[in-house]
């Protein structure tokens, strides 16, 4: 019967799917889930590299954020994808049509706003946004947060170049303070 005891035996058995043989892979292989959302923004910034004249440039960055976890909620989702999109839009709104050199978060200490640094900053804002969501909605309605294990941010500065940053989320990170 579907969902009954025979189901477990079927997952553990060897199966031939489309000519490929899978043996026990579904029952024993570690796996996980992720959702991904994308946004973009335009910004300018000045690079200061040792021994070179500073130069100002601009970028239309396409930013992808992925939220990872090992388990789903009882409703079979990792997290609300519209919440993820809203958090990324909020983070990108900080930088859209701005000169990053004028933003305090990159001035103290002064940093070159390479795509790696921008990805790290976006990741920090996403984590803060998740914590703010937990505080605003209460732990019961955001208990799914404990399913999250990692956030990864990729910043594409062109169709052929990108860099990123990821942050593992330690167990208990979203617990009530």
FIKE-977027 format. One record per residue: x, y, z of N, C-alpha, C in turn; residue in three letters. Coordinates in nm, 4 decimals, padded with zeros to 6 digits, always signed. Each point is the difference from the previous one (the first is absolute). Layout:
! residues N
SITE  n_X  n_Y  n_Z  ca_X  ca_Y  ca_Z  c_X  c_Y  c_Z  code
SITE  X  Y  Z  X  Y  Z  X  Y  Z  ALA $
...
//
This chain:
! residues 177
SITE  n_X  n_Y  n_Z  ca_X  ca_Y  ca_Z  c_X  c_Y  c_Z  code
SITE  +00.0844  -00.1190  +00.0000  -00.0844  +00.1190  +00.0000  +00.0876  +00.1236  +00.0000  UNK $
SITE  -00.0393  +00.1034  -00.0730  +00.0804  +00.1222  -00.0011  +00.0179  +00.0549  +00.1407  UNK $
SITE  +00.1212  +00.0320  +00.0328  +00.0305  +00.0562  +00.1305  +00.0091  -00.1038  +00.1089  UNK $
SITE  -00.0315  -00.1255  -00.0319  +00.0025  -00.1067  +00.1004  +00.1375  -00.0620  +00.0123  UNK $
SITE  +00.0082  -00.1121  +00.0721  +00.1295  -00.0645  +00.0251  +00.0742  -00.0396  -00.1271  UNK $
SITE  -00.0720  -00.0354  -00.1057  +00.0662  -00.0398  -00.1239  +00.0750  +00.1128  -00.0665  UNK $
SITE  -00.0371  +00.1212  +00.0297  +00.0647  +00.1163  -00.0601  +00.1471  +00.0060  +00.0378  UNK $
SITE  +00.0350  -00.0255  +00.1239  +00.1391  +00.0029  +00.0447  +00.0801  -00.1070  -00.0748  UNK $
SITE  -00.0565  -00.1182  -00.0161  +00.0721  -00.1059  -00.0716  +00.0265  +00.0433  -00.1435  UNK $
SITE  -00.0957  +00.0688  -00.0615  +00.0201  +00.0444  -00.1372  +00.1130  +00.1013  -00.0106  UNK $
SITE  +00.0128  +00.0885  +00.0979  +00.1082  +00.0978  -00.0030  +00.1350  -00.0663  +00.0168  UNK $
SITE  +00.0044  -00.1101  +00.0757  +00.1263  -00.0673  +00.0249  +00.0387  -00.0967  -00.1111  UNK $
SITE  -00.0930  -00.0329  -00.0858  +00.0253  -00.0994  -00.1042  +00.0756  +00.0618  -00.1160  UNK $
SITE  +00.0497  -00.0868  -00.0883  +00.0660  +00.0455  -00.1218  -00.1068  +00.0260  -00.1042  UNK $
SITE  +00.0082  +00.1150  -00.0686  -00.0986  +00.0379  -00.1002  +00.0708  +00.0332  -00.1298  UNK $
SITE  -00.0671  -00.0278  -00.1104  +00.0505  +00.0380  -00.1302  -00.0924  +00.1093  -00.0521  UNK $
SITE  +00.0499  +00.1228  -00.0028  -00.0776  +00.1137  -00.0475  +00.0652  +00.0552  -00.1251  UNK $
SITE  -00.0710  -00.0044  -00.1099  +00.0510  +00.0515  -00.1277  +00.1338  -00.0624  -00.0371  UNK $
SITE  +00.0151  -00.1266  +00.0262  +00.1221  -00.0695  -00.0387  +00.1157  +00.0157  +00.0975  UNK $
SITE  -00.0157  +00.0812  +00.1038  +00.1048  +00.0181  +00.1001  -00.0401  -00.0749  +00.1263  UNK $
SITE  +00.0957  -00.0643  +00.0626  -00.0295  -00.0756  +00.1209  +00.0348  +00.0819  +00.1221  UNK $
SITE  -00.0964  +00.0132  +00.0910  +00.0187  +00.0707  +00.1253  -00.0182  -00.1012  +00.1117  UNK $
SITE  +00.0978  -00.0116  +00.0834  -00.0100  -00.0950  +00.1094  +00.0184  +00.0711  +00.1319  UNK $
SITE  -00.1044  +00.0017  +00.0812  +00.0038  +00.0524  +00.1350  +00.0383  +00.1488  +00.0072  UNK $
SITE  +00.0066  +00.0675  -00.1133  +00.0470  +00.1383  +00.0025  -00.0973  +00.0926  +00.0711  UNK $
SITE  -00.1263  -00.0255  -00.0104  -00.0966  +00.0910  +00.0607  -00.0066  -00.0162  +00.1506  UNK $
SITE  +00.0263  -00.1193  +00.0497  -00.0108  -00.0242  +00.1437  +00.1264  +00.0373  +00.0751  UNK $
SITE  +00.1164  -00.0095  -00.0644  +00.1234  +00.0177  +00.0754  +00.0803  +00.1241  -00.0367  UNK $
SITE  -00.0245  +00.0574  -00.1159  +00.0801  +00.1147  -00.0421  -00.0425  +00.1242  +00.0778  UNK $
SITE  +00.0980  +00.0768  +00.0505  -00.0375  +00.1252  +00.0655  -00.0532  +00.0967  -00.1058  UNK $
SITE  -00.0961  +00.0750  +00.0362  -00.0574  +00.0938  -00.0948  -00.0537  +00.1200  +00.0736  UNK $
SITE  -00.0523  +00.0908  -00.0742  -00.0565  +00.1182  +00.0604  -00.0796  +00.0769  -00.1026  UNK $
SITE  -00.0507  +00.1119  +00.0433  -00.0859  +00.0834  -00.0817  +00.0572  +00.1404  -00.0068  UNK $
SITE  -00.0388  +00.0717  -00.1027  +00.0298  +00.1426  -00.0042  -00.1081  +00.0705  -00.0793  UNK $
SITE  -00.0164  +00.1261  +00.0293  -00.0783  +00.0871  -00.0867  +00.0933  +00.1120  -00.0427  UNK $
SITE  -00.0220  +00.0512  -00.1176  +00.0829  +00.1079  -00.0508  -00.0865  +00.1130  -00.0517  UNK $
SITE  +00.0440  +00.1204  +00.0239  -00.0673  +00.1193  -00.0511  +00.1062  +00.0916  -00.0606  UNK $
SITE  -00.0430  +00.0809  -00.0952  +00.0924  +00.0869  -00.0728  -00.0539  +00.1418  -00.0038  UNK $
SITE  +00.0928  +00.0950  +00.0065  -00.0345  +00.1411  -00.0130  +00.1191  +00.0694  -00.0658  UNK $
SITE  -00.0125  +00.1250  -00.0266  +00.1106  +00.0747  -00.0605  +00.0013  +00.1423  +00.0502  UNK $
SITE  +00.1150  +00.0635  -00.0126  +00.0094  +00.1414  +00.0315  +00.1179  +00.0598  -00.0750  UNK $
SITE  -00.0014  +00.1315  -00.0102  +00.1085  +00.0733  -00.0642  +00.0670  +00.0851  +00.1063  UNK $
SITE  +00.1333  -00.0027  +00.0006  +00.0726  +00.0826  +00.0962  +00.1325  +00.0435  -00.0588  UNK $
SITE  +00.0573  +00.1016  +00.0620  +00.1345  +00.0435  -00.0366  +00.0892  -00.0151  +00.1224  UNK $
SITE  +00.1295  -00.0028  -00.0242  +00.0961  -00.0132  +00.1089  +00.1394  +00.0277  -00.0530  UNK $
SITE  +00.0904  +00.0282  +00.0921  +00.1383  +00.0289  -00.0356  +00.0902  -00.1063  +00.0598  UNK $
SITE  +00.0871  -00.0525  -00.0845  +00.0976  -00.0981  +00.0473  +00.1309  +00.0701  +00.0334  UNK $
SITE  +00.0598  -00.0392  +00.1104  +00.1312  +00.0489  +00.0426  +00.0903  -00.1224  +00.0159  UNK $
SITE  +00.0847  -00.0224  -00.0976  +00.0921  -00.1128  +00.0080  +00.1409  +00.0534  +00.0223  UNK $
SITE  +00.0780  -00.0692  +00.0791  +00.1360  +00.0432  +00.0347  +00.0810  +00.0296  -00.1258  UNK $
SITE  +00.0623  +00.1169  -00.0011  +00.0877  +00.0381  -00.1105  -00.0710  +00.0470  -00.1257  UNK $
SITE  -00.1307  +00.0084  +00.0028  -00.0736  +00.0424  -00.1197  -00.0881  +00.1197  +00.0349  UNK $
SITE  -00.0271  +00.0792  -00.1013  -00.0918  +00.1121  +00.0171  -00.1405  -00.0539  +00.0268  UNK $
SITE  -00.0742  +00.0623  +00.0909  -00.1393  -00.0421  +00.0206  -00.0797  +00.0191  -00.1285  UNK $
SITE  -00.0939  -00.0886  -00.0236  -00.0872  +00.0187  -00.1149  -00.1440  -00.0327  +00.0377  UNK $
SITE  -00.0901  +00.0820  -00.0570  -00.1419  -00.0152  +00.0259  -00.0635  -00.0744  -00.1163  UNK $
SITE  -00.0883  -00.0897  +00.0337  -00.0671  -00.0806  -00.1009  -00.1430  -00.0239  +00.0449  UNK $
SITE  -00.0789  -00.0578  -00.0857  -00.1382  -00.0322  +00.0333  -00.0300  -00.1440  -00.0337  UNK $
SITE  -00.1087  -00.0479  +00.0524  -00.0336  -00.1403  -00.0181  -00.1511  -00.0161  +00.0049  UNK $
SITE  -00.0529  -00.0832  -00.0872  -00.1359  -00.0498  +00.0155  +00.0160  -00.1426  +00.0481  UNK $
SITE  -00.0218  -00.0203  +00.1266  +00.0229  -00.1300  +00.0619  -00.1290  -00.0810  +00.0016  UNK $
SITE  +00.0108  -00.1251  -00.0398  -00.1094  -00.0957  +00.0144  +00.0366  -00.0862  +00.1194  UNK $
SITE  -00.0853  +00.0003  +00.0996  +00.0310  -00.0655  +00.1264  -00.0969  -00.1157  +00.0220  UNK $
SITE  +00.0573  -00.1156  +00.0300  -00.0802  -00.1177  +00.0311  +00.0271  -00.0397  +00.1443  UNK $
SITE  -00.1069  -00.0242  +00.0737  +00.0111  -00.0479  +00.1374  -00.0631  -00.1385  +00.0076  UNK $
SITE  +00.0714  -00.0925  +00.0625  -00.0526  -00.1343  +00.0223  -00.0051  -00.0253  +00.1491  UNK $
SITE  -00.1106  -00.0585  +00.0422  -00.0222  -00.0364  +00.1386  -00.0060  -00.1520  +00.0053  UNK $
SITE  +00.0858  -00.0621  +00.0804  +00.0124  -00.1452  +00.0051  -00.0543  -00.0549  +00.1313  UNK $
SITE  -00.0481  -00.1229  -00.0052  -00.0431  -00.0697  +00.1200  -00.0113  -00.1482  -00.0261  UNK $
SITE  -00.0017  -00.0783  +00.1071  -00.0057  -00.1453  -00.0123  -00.1404  -00.0566  +00.0106  UNK $
SITE  -00.0936  +00.0781  +00.0527  -00.1359  -00.0492  +00.0179  -00.1003  +00.1054  -00.0443  UNK $
SITE  -00.1192  -00.0473  -00.0298  -00.1083  +00.0880  -00.0396  -00.0974  +00.0169  +00.1153  UNK $
SITE  -00.0830  +00.1028  -00.0099  -00.1054  +00.0215  +00.0988  -00.1073  -00.1072  -00.0188  UNK $
SITE  -00.0943  -00.0101  +00.0925  -00.1124  -00.0922  -00.0206  -00.0802  +00.0314  -00.1270  UNK $
SITE  +00.0130  +00.1222  -00.0510  -00.0674  +00.0385  -00.1248  +00.0868  -00.0255  -00.1225  UNK $
SITE  +00.1113  -00.0731  +00.0185  +00.0891  -00.0399  -00.1101  +00.0677  +00.1164  -00.0708  UNK $
SITE  +00.0460  +00.0963  +00.0775  +00.0796  +00.1081  -00.0577  +00.1147  +00.0322  +00.0952  UNK $
SITE  +00.1075  +00.0508  -00.0556  +00.1144  +00.0393  +00.0826  -00.0309  +00.1323  +00.0687  UNK $
SITE  -00.0459  +00.0971  -00.0777  -00.0412  +00.1303  +00.0517  -00.0880  +00.0664  -00.1041  UNK $
SITE  -00.0667  +00.1041  +00.0382  -00.0856  +00.0750  -00.0905  +00.0880  +00.0719  -00.1020  UNK $
SITE  -00.0135  -00.0368  -00.1263  +00.0859  +00.0572  -00.1033  -00.0272  +00.1495  -00.0186  UNK $
SITE  -00.1228  +00.0444  +00.0261  -00.0273  +00.1432  -00.0128  +00.0694  +00.0784  +00.1117  UNK $
SITE  +00.0151  -00.0604  +00.1175  +00.0774  +00.0638  +00.1065  +00.1468  +00.0119  -00.0422  UNK $
SITE  +00.0537  -00.1068  -00.0581  +00.1394  +00.0036  -00.0474  +00.0178  +00.1103  -00.1045  UNK $
SITE  -00.0950  +00.0107  -00.0926  +00.0085  +00.1043  -00.1036  -00.0063  +00.1382  +00.0624  UNK $
SITE  -00.0884  +00.0186  +00.0958  -00.0111  +00.1298  +00.0666  +00.1252  +00.0368  +00.0779  UNK $
SITE  +00.0602  -00.0981  +00.0663  +00.1243  +00.0261  +00.0738  +00.1130  +00.0390  -00.0939  UNK $
SITE  +00.0097  -00.0694  -00.1135  +00.1048  +00.0344  -00.0963  -00.0260  +00.1380  -00.0599  UNK $
SITE  -00.1235  +00.0319  -00.0341  -00.0316  +00.1327  -00.0551  +00.0348  +00.1087  +00.1000  UNK $
SITE  -00.0290  -00.0250  +00.1267  +00.0316  +00.0977  +00.1042  +00.1512  +00.0216  +00.0088  UNK $
SITE  +00.0751  -00.1092  -00.0040  +00.1469  +00.0114  +00.0047  +00.0523  +00.0743  -00.1229  UNK $
SITE  -00.0526  -00.0321  -00.1173  +00.0479  +00.0634  -00.1226  -00.0418  +00.1465  -00.0064  UNK $
SITE  -00.1123  +00.0340  +00.0609  -00.0457  +00.1387  +00.0030  +00.0980  +00.0920  +00.0701  UNK $
SITE  +00.0807  -00.0556  +00.0891  +00.1022  +00.0799  +00.0688  +00.1071  +00.0511  -00.0973  UNK $
SITE  +00.0207  -00.0738  -00.1088  +00.1111  +00.0288  -00.0916  -00.0445  +00.0533  -00.1357  UNK $
SITE  -00.1270  -00.0193  -00.0360  -00.0476  +00.0345  -00.1337  +00.0131  +00.1498  -00.0268  UNK $
SITE  +00.0668  +00.0327  -00.1099  +00.0241  +00.1373  -00.0440  +00.0756  +00.0822  +00.1050  UNK $
SITE  +00.0897  -00.0647  +00.0717  +00.0799  +00.0679  +00.1020  +00.1478  -00.0111  -00.0353  UNK $
SITE  +00.0771  +00.0912  +00.0579  +00.1457  -00.0104  -00.0036  +00.0383  -00.0724  +00.1295  UNK $
SITE  +00.0490  -00.1210  -00.0118  +00.0302  -00.0800  +00.1185  +00.1060  +00.0639  +00.0887  UNK $
SITE  +00.0824  +00.0866  -00.0578  +00.1039  +00.0683  +00.0783  -00.0598  +00.0894  +00.1084  UNK $
SITE  -00.1238  +00.0423  -00.0183  -00.0620  +00.0916  +00.0964  -00.0752  -00.0725  +00.1112  UNK $
SITE  -00.0110  -00.1317  -00.0094  -00.0761  -00.0759  +00.0999  +00.0885  -00.0376  +00.1181  UNK $
SITE  -00.0505  +00.0282  +00.1170  +00.0764  -00.0201  +00.1240  +00.0525  -00.1434  +00.0154  UNK $
SITE  -00.0794  -00.0991  -00.0417  +00.0415  -00.1389  +00.0198  +00.1280  -00.0359  -00.0752  UNK $
SITE  +00.0364  +00.0794  -00.1007  +00.1240  -00.0265  -00.0732  +00.1099  +00.1012  +00.0338  UNK $
SITE  -00.0279  +00.0926  +00.0915  +00.0973  +00.1030  +00.0361  +00.0737  -00.0299  +00.1296  UNK $
SITE  -00.0572  -00.0766  +00.0884  +00.0592  -00.0207  +00.1333  +00.0217  -00.1471  +00.0275  UNK $
SITE  +00.1108  -00.0590  -00.0371  +00.1122  +00.0629  -00.0718  -00.0302  +00.0092  -00.1492  UNK $
SITE  +00.0760  +00.0822  -00.0690  -00.0186  +00.0174  -00.1432  +00.0338  -00.1303  -00.0709  UNK $
SITE  -00.0901  -00.0436  -00.0871  +00.0202  -00.1246  -00.0744  -00.0200  +00.0246  -00.1481  UNK $
SITE  +00.0742  -00.0713  -00.0812  -00.0297  -00.0044  -00.1422  -00.1263  -00.0828  -00.0160  UNK $
SITE  -00.0983  +00.0542  -00.0666  -00.1269  -00.0699  -00.0145  +00.0027  -00.0931  -00.1210  UNK $
SITE  +00.0891  -00.0982  +00.0094  +00.0056  -00.1054  -00.1009  -00.1294  -00.0801  +00.0085  UNK $
SITE  -00.0266  -00.0837  -00.0977  -00.1231  -00.0788  +00.0050  +00.0012  -00.0962  +00.1191  UNK $
SITE  +00.1185  -00.0446  +00.0421  +00.0077  -00.0846  +00.1191  -00.0489  +00.0750  +00.1237  UNK $
SITE  +00.0435  +00.1247  +00.0139  -00.0387  +00.0820  +00.1148  -00.1487  +00.0337  -00.0057  UNK $
SITE  -00.0518  +00.0299  -00.1189  -00.1426  +00.0283  -00.0142  -00.0812  -00.1254  +00.0347  UNK $
SITE  +00.0442  -00.1163  -00.0458  -00.0706  -00.1245  +00.0317  -00.0034  -00.0242  +00.1510  UNK $
SITE  +00.1106  +00.0260  +00.0675  +00.0047  -00.0164  +00.1453  -00.0974  +00.0959  +00.0683  UNK $
SITE  -00.0058  +00.1240  -00.0464  -00.0903  +00.0991  +00.0587  -00.1460  -00.0393  -00.0215  UNK $
SITE  -00.0332  -00.0472  -00.1191  -00.1371  -00.0432  -00.0275  -00.0359  -00.1173  +00.0899  UNK $
SITE  +00.0904  -00.0942  +00.0150  -00.0247  -00.1160  +00.0862  -00.0271  +00.0442  +00.1436  UNK $
SITE  +00.0777  +00.0948  +00.0481  -00.0198  +00.0538  +00.1358  -00.1387  +00.0610  +00.0132  UNK $
SITE  -00.0443  +00.0745  -00.1011  -00.1324  +00.0622  +00.0045  -00.1118  -00.1047  -00.0070  UNK $
SITE  +00.0212  -00.1071  -00.0754  -00.0999  -00.1067  -00.0059  -00.0148  -00.0679  +00.1364  UNK $
SITE  +00.1125  -00.0300  +00.0639  -00.0067  -00.0604  +00.1335  -00.0697  +00.0922  +00.0994  UNK $
SITE  +00.0323  +00.1287  -00.0063  -00.0655  +00.0963  +00.0882  -00.1492  +00.0071  -00.0293  UNK $
SITE  -00.0358  -00.0043  -00.1280  -00.1410  +00.0019  -00.0374  -00.0756  -00.1209  +00.0522  UNK $
SITE  +00.0634  -00.1162  -00.0024  -00.0627  -00.1203  +00.0551  -00.0182  +00.0124  +00.1510  UNK $
SITE  +00.1019  +00.0544  +00.0680  -00.0136  +00.0195  +00.1447  -00.1112  +00.1013  +00.0306  UNK $
SITE  -00.0083  +00.1064  -00.0770  -00.1058  +00.0992  +00.0196  -00.1373  -00.0626  -00.0239  UNK $
SITE  -00.0093  -00.0845  -00.1018  -00.1267  -00.0693  -00.0282  -00.0393  -00.0886  +00.1186  UNK $
SITE  +00.0952  -00.0715  +00.0553  -00.0275  -00.0863  +00.1147  -00.0496  +00.0821  +00.1184  UNK $
SITE  +00.0643  +00.1130  +00.0255  -00.0429  +00.0859  +00.1113  -00.1414  +00.0551  -00.0225  UNK $
SITE  -00.0282  +00.0415  -00.1222  -00.1291  +00.0619  -00.0307  -00.1146  -00.1016  -00.0016  UNK $
SITE  +00.0287  -00.1228  -00.0434  -00.1076  -00.0976  -00.0165  -00.0107  -00.0982  +00.1152  UNK $
SITE  +00.0979  -00.0014  +00.0868  -00.0011  -00.0958  +00.1108  +00.0601  -00.1315  -00.0429  UNK $
SITE  +00.0538  -00.0711  +00.0943  +00.0696  -00.1241  -00.0321  -00.0942  -00.1059  -00.0555  UNK $
SITE  -00.1248  -00.0062  +00.0486  -00.0908  -00.1040  -00.0469  -00.0254  +00.0123  -00.1502  UNK $
SITE  -00.0304  +00.1199  -00.0471  -00.0329  +00.0163  -00.1411  +00.1248  +00.0027  -00.0885  UNK $
SITE  +00.1181  +00.0021  +00.0587  +00.1226  -00.0051  -00.0804  +00.0888  -00.1161  +00.0445  UNK $
SITE  -00.0609  -00.1063  +00.0503  +00.0780  -00.1149  +00.0471  +00.0780  -00.0650  -00.1133  UNK $
SITE  -00.0413  +00.0222  -00.1247  +00.0710  -00.0535  -00.1156  +00.1430  +00.0519  -00.0081  UNK $
SITE  +00.0294  +00.1117  +00.0669  +00.1353  +00.0558  -00.0039  +00.1042  -00.1008  +00.0487  UNK $
SITE  -00.0380  -00.0860  +00.0928  +00.0965  -00.0984  +00.0507  +00.0372  -00.1021  -00.1064  UNK $
SITE  -00.0752  -00.0076  -00.1105  +00.0345  -00.0898  -00.1103  +00.1153  +00.0534  -00.0848  UNK $
SITE  +00.0238  +00.1313  +00.0043  +00.1028  +00.0603  -00.0858  +00.1396  -00.0337  +00.0508  UNK $
SITE  +00.0879  -00.0378  -00.0923  +00.1367  -00.0378  +00.0362  +00.1061  +00.0885  -00.0645  UNK $
SITE  -00.0368  +00.0701  -00.1079  +00.1001  +00.0801  -00.0707  -00.0695  +00.0996  -00.0907  UNK $
SITE  +00.0645  +00.1154  -00.0179  -00.0413  +00.0982  -00.1006  +00.1206  +00.0230  -00.0905  UNK $
SITE  -00.0259  +00.0043  -00.1280  +00.1054  +00.0242  -00.0995  -00.0438  +00.1144  -00.0898  UNK $
SITE  +00.0908  +00.0942  -00.0223  -00.0300  +00.1144  -00.0865  +00.1036  +00.0044  -00.1112  UNK $
SITE  -00.0483  +00.0100  -00.1220  +00.0864  +00.0112  -00.1169  -00.0305  +00.1325  -00.0681  UNK $
SITE  +00.1051  +00.0775  -00.0285  -00.0148  +00.1287  -00.0681  +00.0652  -00.0132  -00.1377  UNK $
SITE  -00.0810  +00.0152  -00.1028  +00.0498  -00.0078  -00.1378  +00.0223  +00.1418  -00.0498  UNK $
SITE  +00.1255  +00.0290  -00.0357  +00.0300  +00.1329  -00.0520  -00.0038  +00.0019  -00.1522  UNK $
SITE  -00.0113  -00.1162  -00.0610  -00.0192  -00.0114  -00.1444  -00.0560  -00.1392  -00.0257  UNK $
SITE  -00.0234  -00.0309  -00.1269  -00.0523  -00.1326  -00.0314  +00.1068  -00.1090  +00.0101  UNK $
SITE  +00.1262  +00.0388  +00.0205  +00.1070  -00.0999  +00.0067  +00.0809  +00.0056  +00.1295  UNK $
SITE  -00.0352  +00.0872  +00.0934  +00.0793  +00.0127  +00.1225  -00.0899  +00.0216  +00.1214  UNK $
SITE  +00.0302  -00.0735  +00.1059  -00.0740  +00.0180  +00.1250  +00.0896  -00.0391  +00.1167  UNK $
SITE  -00.0409  +00.0403  +00.1161  +00.0661  -00.0398  +00.1241  -00.1089  -00.0049  +00.1057  UNK $
SITE  +00.0317  -00.0575  +00.1138  -00.1035  -00.0119  +00.1003  +00.0521  -00.0166  +00.1401  UNK $
SITE  -00.0947  -00.0228  +00.0885  +00.0276  -00.0195  +00.1415  -00.1080  -00.0923  +00.0539  UNK $
SITE  +00.0387  -00.0896  +00.0904  -00.1008  -00.0813  +00.0666  +00.0249  +00.0012  +00.1489  UNK $
SITE  -00.1069  -00.0204  +00.0727  +00.0060  -00.0024  +00.1458  -00.0776  -00.1213  +00.0486  UNK $
SITE  +00.0689  -00.0911  +00.0693  -00.0702  -00.1084  +00.0668  -00.0768  +00.0592  +00.1170  UNK $
SITE  -00.1181  -00.0521  +00.0253  -00.0830  +00.0492  +00.1088  +00.0087  -00.1002  +00.1139  UNK $
SITE  +00.0607  +00.0404  +00.1109  +00.0147  -00.0946  +00.1112  -00.1348  -00.0323  +00.0642  UNK $
SITE  -00.0091  -00.1201  +00.0519  -00.1201  -00.0411  +00.0702  -00.0281  +00.0990  +00.1139  UNK $
SITE  -00.1250  +00.0387  +00.0147  -00.0380  +00.0927  +00.1052  +00.0138  +00.1468  -00.0364  UNK $
SITE  +00.0459  +00.0306  -00.1206  +00.0221  +00.1385  -00.0407  -00.1262  +00.0844  +00.0106  UNK $
SITE  -00.1155  -00.0607  -00.0294  -00.1256  +00.0741  +00.0013  -00.0798  -00.0212  +00.1278  UNK $
SITE  +00.0604  -00.0596  +00.1024  -00.0715  -00.0193  +00.1258  -00.0346  +00.1332  +00.0633  UNK $
SITE  -00.1016  -00.0003  +00.0826  -00.0433  +00.1205  +00.0694  +00.1153  +00.0506  +00.0874  UNK $
SITE  +00.0236  +00.1297  -00.0077  +00.1109  +00.0600  +00.0750  -00.0396  +00.0339  +00.1411  UNK $
//
